[in-house]
Amino acid sequence: MLTLDVLENIELSPRPWGQIFVGTIFLVPNYNLTRTKIELEGEENIPKDEPVIFAMNHTDRYNYWPFQYKLWRSMDLYTTTWVKGKYYNKTPLRAFMVKTNNLAVPSRGYLITADAANVLGHPPKEATYRVLRDAIDAGERDTREVRAKAAEQGVLSEIVPILDTPRDMLGMRFDPHQQNYLEAMKELFHQMMERFVDLNEQAFDLGLHIIIFPEGTRSIRLQEGKPGLAQMALRMKATVVPVGCNGSDQLYPGDNPLTRGGKVVYRIGKPLRPDRELAEFQLDEEFTPFTDEAEERFGDTFQAMTDLVMERIEELLDERHRPSEGTTGEVTGTKRFL
């Protein structure tokens, strides 16, 4: 599982040997033998004097691999990538993610679902998750209301052990006699996000570029962006470089990490700099990303910047990857977290 201990023990490297090892042993022969062609258009738009955030559409599970490969082979540049917490659930995959400089995003949905699964021994029902998530999102403090709603939904038998069982809550001790579940989950999210923000700042200090998929999900066609990228970029006063990934889904049509060959084109847009293109969004005061307070005070700014970044990504996409009415790649249900 993704826990506080796991986040605390992550050590980023300016030259991640895990990426170099995988690239040399796995990607070089795979791409050569399958005659995979990787093109970077607009390579000159990557700043040479600063680390940046690459904002990319997410067409498939592996579409950042060819991009990382090309940055490494052509420019000797290295990255860290935001990935979902569920990829840290199994020990071998978690070790792979850590050694290759990936950063798991500890979303509220993941924390609620993973903790509940630990208590119950199985993933919670969707109704159980929804009762808990709605209460946390609404800022509720009284678990009596949670129990009442759970009874209405017929999931009280799952809710009670989640609320009342003392435990290690993904690395934080939870005693229901000292702190109720809603308060504890809010504190856990705060602690994990505090460490996550720190790791992103460490990445920049090491000269690493950060790859973020603003959609937060995989989809052949571009979806609406979520404001996490904007919050992190504004916190670090970072330059954002939009990247349009075209054709990777045809290299990686399923879960197989071996490409079947073909061509992928990464169009790299003009950088969005904090003192120029992003100047209107900059905040004059310090804020803590991913907190209710920041989202309440600056949510409109986060969303406006996100919309601009998504527009710039869309300009870099082939028609088959551009947004289309009624399409979605969103996976629903608690299985998206586990």
ZISULJO-V628263 format. One record per residue. N is the residue number from 0. OMEGA is omega in whole degrees, -180 to 180 (none if undefined). D_LAST is the distance of its C-alpha to the last C-alpha in Angstrom with 2 decimals. Layout:
N_OMEGA_D_LAST, N_OMEGA_D_LAST
//
This chain:
0_171_9.43, 1_-178_10.76, 2_175_13.81, 3_-180_17.23, 4_180_18.78, 5_180_16.73, 6_-179_17.71, 7_-175_21.22, 8_177_21.69, 9_176_20.84, 10_179_24.17, 11_-180_24.73, 12_178_27.62, 13_173_30.04, 14_-173_30.23, 15_-177_26.86, 16_178_27.89, 17_177_24.45, 18_-179_24.78, 19_-180_28.39, 20_-179_27.69, 21_180_25.03, 22_-177_27.31, 23_-174_30.39, 24_-170_29.22, 25_-172_26.64, 26_-179_27.13, 27_179_30.94, 28_-179_31.67, 29_-178_28.93, 30_-180_30.18, 31_-177_33.81, 32_-179_33.73, 33_-179_32.00, 34_177_34.28, 35_-179_31.51, 36_-179_33.22, 37_-179_31.66, 38_171_33.68, 39_175_33.57, 40_-179_35.74, 41_-180_36.88, 42_-179_36.29, 43_180_39.10, 44_177_36.99, 45_180_34.93, 46_-178_36.74, 47_-170_38.23, 48_-178_38.80, 49_171_35.50, 50_-178_31.74, 51_169_30.04, 52_172_26.79, 53_178_26.15, 54_-171_24.65, 55_171_23.45, 56_-170_22.17, 57_-174_18.96, 58_-174_19.96, 59_-174_17.67, 60_-170_15.23, 61_-169_18.23, 62_174_20.78, 63_-178_21.33, 64_179_22.40, 65_180_25.83, 66_177_26.43, 67_-180_25.84, 68_-178_27.95, 69_177_30.77, 70_-179_30.81, 71_-174_31.11, 72_-174_33.70, 73_-170_35.78, 74_-178_35.61, 75_178_34.35, 76_-178_31.68, 77_-172_28.32, 78_161_25.16, 79_-173_21.97, 80_173_19.07, 81_177_16.46, 82_-178_12.95, 83_-179_9.47, 84_-176_8.20, 85_179_5.06, 86_177_8.20, 87_-175_9.54, 88_-178_7.55, 89_-171_10.25, 90_-179_13.83, 91_-179_15.48, 92_178_13.21, 93_178_13.25, 94_179_17.02, 95_-178_17.37, 96_-179_15.78, 97_-177_18.05, 98_180_21.09, 99_171_20.86, 100_176_20.93, 101_179_17.58, 102_179_16.55, 103_178_13.05, 104_-179_13.27, 105_-178_12.35, 106_178_12.03, 107_-180_12.87, 108_178_10.03, 109_-176_7.52, 110_179_10.18, 111_-175_10.85, 112_-178_7.58, 113_179_7.08, 114_179_10.82, 115_179_11.15, 116_177_9.09, 117_-179_11.45, 118_-173_14.34, 119_-175_13.93, 120_178_12.76, 121_179_10.27, 122_180_7.86, 123_174_10.56, 124_179_12.58, 125_180_12.67, 126_177_16.09, 127_178_15.08, 128_-176_12.66, 129_178_15.49, 130_-179_18.15, 131_-177_16.64, 132_-180_15.77, 133_180_19.22, 134_180_20.96, 135_180_19.55, 136_-179_20.27, 137_180_23.70, 138_180_24.47, 139_-179_25.28, 140_-174_26.52, 141_-178_27.53, 142_177_25.05, 143_178_27.72, 144_178_26.86, 145_180_23.18, 146_-180_24.43, 147_179_26.81, 148_178_24.31, 149_177_21.99, 150_178_25.11, 151_-178_25.90, 152_179_22.52, 153_-178_22.81, 154_-179_19.81, 155_-178_21.97, 156_175_21.23, 157_-176_17.57, 158_-175_18.62, 159_179_21.45, 160_178_19.72, 161_-179_17.25, 162_-166_20.41, 163_-176_22.74, 164_173_21.23, 165_-176_22.39, 166_166_19.88, 167_-177_18.56, 168_179_16.16, 169_176_14.10, 170_178_17.55, 171_-178_19.71, 172_179_21.88, 173_175_21.68, 174_-176_24.77, 175_177_24.98, 176_-179_28.77, 177_-174_28.90, 178_-180_26.27, 179_-174_24.47, 180_-176_20.72, 181_178_21.04, 182_-178_23.13, 183_-180_20.93, 184_177_17.74, 185_179_20.00, 186_178_21.43, 187_179_18.19, 188_180_17.16, 189_-179_20.75, 190_-178_20.91, 191_179_17.80, 192_176_18.98, 193_177_22.45, 194_179_21.46, 195_178_19.51, 196_180_22.71, 197_180_24.80, 198_177_23.03, 199_178_23.66, 200_175_27.25, 201_180_27.55, 202_178_26.49, 203_179_29.40, 204_-180_31.72, 205_-178_31.09, 206_179_31.83, 207_170_28.37, 208_-179_27.43, 209_176_24.05, 210_179_22.16, 211_174_20.25, 212_-173_18.90, 213_180_20.05, 214_-178_18.45, 215_180_14.92, 216_179_13.89, 217_179_15.42, 218_177_18.57, 219_178_21.87, 220_-177_23.74, 221_178_23.52, 222_176_21.80, 223_180_22.65, 224_175_21.88, 225_-168_20.19, 226_-179_22.41, 227_179_20.51, 228_-179_22.61, 229_180_25.77, 230_-178_25.20, 231_-179_24.72, 232_179_27.62, 233_178_29.91, 234_-175_29.19, 235_-176_30.14, 236_-173_32.76, 237_169_31.25, 238_179_32.41, 239_178_29.93, 240_179_30.46, 241_180_29.10, 242_175_28.12, 243_179_27.98, 244_-176_26.21, 245_173_27.96, 246_-178_27.35, 247_180_24.43, 248_177_22.56, 249_172_25.53, 250_-176_25.26, 251_-176_21.57, 252_-179_21.25, 253_-178_18.15, 254_-179_15.76, 255_-180_18.87, 256_176_19.55, 257_178_23.25, 258_178_24.95, 259_177_27.34, 260_-179_29.88, 261_-175_31.25, 262_174_31.53, 263_-179_29.34, 264_174_31.06, 265_176_29.88, 266_-176_32.21, 267_-177_32.45, 268_177_33.87, 269_-180_36.25, 270_175_34.84, 271_-172_34.36, 272_-177_36.05, 273_-179_35.86, 274_180_39.66, 275_-174_40.15, 276_-179_37.74, 277_-175_35.39, 278_-176_38.26, 279_-178_38.17, 280_-176_34.64, 281_-177_35.35, 282_-176_35.36, 283_-178_38.33, 284_178_36.57, 285_176_33.79, 286_178_30.45, 287_-178_27.09, 288_173_24.30, 289_176_21.30, 290_177_23.31, 291_-178_24.42, 292_-180_27.95, 293_-178_27.62, 294_179_25.92, 295_-176_28.60, 296_-171_31.47, 297_-176_30.54, 298_-180_28.02, 299_178_30.62, 300_178_31.33, 301_-177_27.71, 302_180_27.37, 303_178_30.76, 304_178_30.00, 305_-180_26.67, 306_178_28.67, 307_-180_31.21, 308_-180_28.76, 309_176_27.21, 310_-180_30.79, 311_176_31.61, 312_-178_28.66, 313_-180_29.69, 314_-175_33.21, 315_-174_32.03, 316_169_30.32, 317_-177_31.84, 318_-176_32.27, 319_179_29.48, 320_-178_26.93, 321_-177_28.48, 322_178_27.26, 323_-177_28.34, 324_173_28.80, 325_179_26.14, 326_178_23.62, 327_175_19.99, 328_-174_17.02, 329_174_14.60, 330_-178_11.57, 331_179_11.67, 332_-177_9.95, 333_180_7.01, 334_179_5.09, 335_-180_5.77, 336_-176_3.82, 337_none_0.00
//
